[in-house]
Each structure stands twice: as C-alpha cells, then as structure tokens.
Amino acid sequence: MAGVVLYVGSTLVMADVVVVVATASPVKALASNQVADIFLGKANRFPSGAQAVPIDQPEGSVTRDEFYTKFTGKSAAQLKAHWSKIIFTGRGQPPETVSNSAEVKRHIAENPNTIGYIEAREVDGSVRVVPADPQ
C-alpha cells in the first residue's frame, strides 16, 4: 500500500493508513467502496447486515487526510462540503471523532460493530486489519 507523502515545513511526513475492526468482529474483508460508503454515511451496515459504526480521526490529521483521499477520493474540503450537505438535509451525521489512533483502537476494542483507520505502525493485538483495496 502506498502512503501519502506530505511536507510539513521541511519535515517529510508519511502515513500508511489501514482499515481496522475489533479482533472479535466477524468482518474479514471489505471492498474500498464499502469502506467509503460507511464513512460517508451512505451505508450503516456491514455486508453481513450487522451495524457498522465508523470512528473518525480529527480534521487536519495526516492520517485522516490520507484515509479519505485513498478510500473516497475526497479532499478535506470536499469532505467538509459533503457532510454540510448531509447535515443540512437531515440525512445523517458524520462519524464520531476521537483524538488519535490510540483512541480509535480503544473504541474499536470495546465495540465489535465499530470500524476505523489508523497508521499501519499503530496496529497491535487490540484490532485486526481489514483488507480493503483503495481506489
């Protein structure tokens, strides 16, 4: 999986983002469009029919920007516009946002219906990577 390379000042920043679920989750794999639909509010269930609860990272984080670019093809500005429209029309609310990858893992470990994304180097025994081919 290729990461997004960003220059912050003169520092090179690269994040390799993976989709994760609880180790107890029955979800074994998802298509990238299924991941995108869950995080864009177009689907609230996994293919099995179980509820899907997305957990987001903070606006402006490198991990979040890479995830949305990679899986939805949307920039931060396009994502903000997307949710403004959904909220305005009363068709949904954006995913719950937590402060960092450690919080994503904590939420996911506590609820097998959640799905999130973290940097690959943050993966540990509390979560399982879901193979999802990016766009």
N, C-alpha and C positions, 0 to 999 in steps of 0.2 A: 504494500500500500504506500503510495507516495504521500508525503506530507506537504503542507503549505509552508513556503519559506517567506518569512517577513523580516524586514529590517526595522528594528526599533532603535532609533538613534544610530549608533554604529554597531549595535549588537545584533547578531543573527539569531532569530527565534524560529524554531521549527517544532510543530506539534504533529504527531501521528495519532489521529483520533480513531478510536474503536467504539462500537456499539456494545453495551453490556446489559445483562439481566442478572437476576439473582441466581445463585447456583441451584436453587430449588425450582426455578422456572421451567415449565415444560417447553418453552420456546427454544428451538435448536438452531434455526436459521431464518432469515427474512430477506426478501428482495429489497434493494435500495428504495424502490418506490413505496414499499410498505412502511419502511422506517420513516421516509419523508411524510407520508400521509399521517402517521401517528403524531409526529412533531409539528405538523402544520394544521392539526385539528380536523383533518379530513376523515380520520378513522379513529375510533376509540376502543377497538378490539383487535386482538391478535388473530391470525388466521384460524386458530383453534376455537375462537369465539370468546375466549377469556378477555376480561377487561384489560386494556393497555393504558398505563398511567405514565406519561413521559415526564422526565425530570430534566430540567434545563440548567445550563450554567449562565453566569452573569453576562449581561450585554457588555461588549467590548473585550471579552476574554478571547485570547488567541484560539483556545480550544473550541469555544462556541462558534467563532467565525469560520474555522476550518470545517467543523461538522456541517454547518448549514450550506457552505459553499460546495462541499463534497457530496452531500446526500440530497440537497434540494435544489442546488444551483442558484440559490438566493444569496445576495449580499446582505449585510447588516441593515442597510437602508430599505432594501426590498422586503426583508423580513418584518421590519417595523411597519411598513405600509400594509403588508398582508394582515397582520394582527389588528391594526387600526380599523381596517375594513370589517373584519370578522366581529370584533367587539362592537363596532358601531351598528352593525346589522343584527346584533343579538344572537349570532350563530355560534358563539363559543368564546372561550377564554384561553390565553396562552398557557403553556405548561408551567407548573410550579418551578420557580427558580431557586437554586441553592447556591451557596457561596463559592464552592470549589469541587474538585474531583473527589476529595475525601468525603464531603457531604453527599455527593451523588452516590458513592458506594454505600454509605450508611443507610440512606433512604432505600436503596435497592435491596440491601441485605435484609431489611425489615419488612419488605413487601414484595412477594414474588410476582405481582402484577405490574411492577414498575419496569421502565426501560430508560436507559440514559446513555451518556457517552463520556468518555474520559480519554486522557492520553494513554497510549499503549503501555508506557513505562509505569503507569499507576495501577495496572491490573494486578490483583492478588487473589487469594483464595475466597474472598468475600463476594466476588462477582464472576460471571462467565462471559467471555466474548461471544457475541452472536455474529457469525459470518454474514456479512451484508455487502454485496458488491456495490460500490459507489457508482454514480453516473459517469 
